[in-house]
């Protein structure tokens, strides 16, 4: 198997932008809904205007994963946070540690931009994601929560 590399997306490059939009569409399809053309156009504008950075996982010239991050205000501590808006890996890229590598690269990039913690939302029934985030030091509750719950979790960046 070829090595997967992680790099920053160039949202001015149409290929990178299209890859992020396509992966977002795949991610949304997991809920049984389609990313419409107006949503795709709106997403492109939002990514360019609101994303702090986007990471891409690339294997054999194909983008197999993405992480979209936003910088948020840290009014109580005076240090901004980095909110992980979306982390998605195509099915055949899961289970080999790429999610951990993406999150580590995100933490490194967030530190480099002066952020003091990572935050994210995760569905209480997403056991694989809960285990990943827990292993990385996020304050994920133990046990099972209601299937329709969403956890807001954080992890300090030292």
C-alpha positions, 0 to 999 in steps of 0.5 A: 500500500502506498504511503498517505501524506497529509498536507494543507489544502490550497483553496484557490486550487480548483482541484483541492477545492473540488476534492473537499467539496466531494468529500463533504458530499460523501460525508453528508451522504452518510446521513442519507442526504445529498449535498445540492449544487447551491450547497456546494457553491455556498460551501466553496465560499464558506471554505474560502472565507471562514476556514482557518485551514483544511488538511488533505490526506493524499494517497496515490494522487487521490484525496482520501481524507479531509479535516476542516478547521475554524479558528474561534475566539477564546474570550475567557482565556485570551487565546483562540481555539481551533474548532474541528468542523469536519473530519472525514476519511473514505472507507478504505482509508479508515482503521490504519491510524490515518485519523490519528495522524490527521488530528495530530497534524491539526493540533500542530497547525493549530499550535502554529497559529496560536491556538490553545485548545481543540474543540469539536462536536461528535455524535454520541453514537459514533463509537469509532470517533469517540474512541479516537478523540478519547485516545487523543485526550479530548474530554469525551464522556465515558459510557454510552449516551443517547443516540441522538445526543451530540457531545461538544468536547475539547482538548488543551494544546500544550 
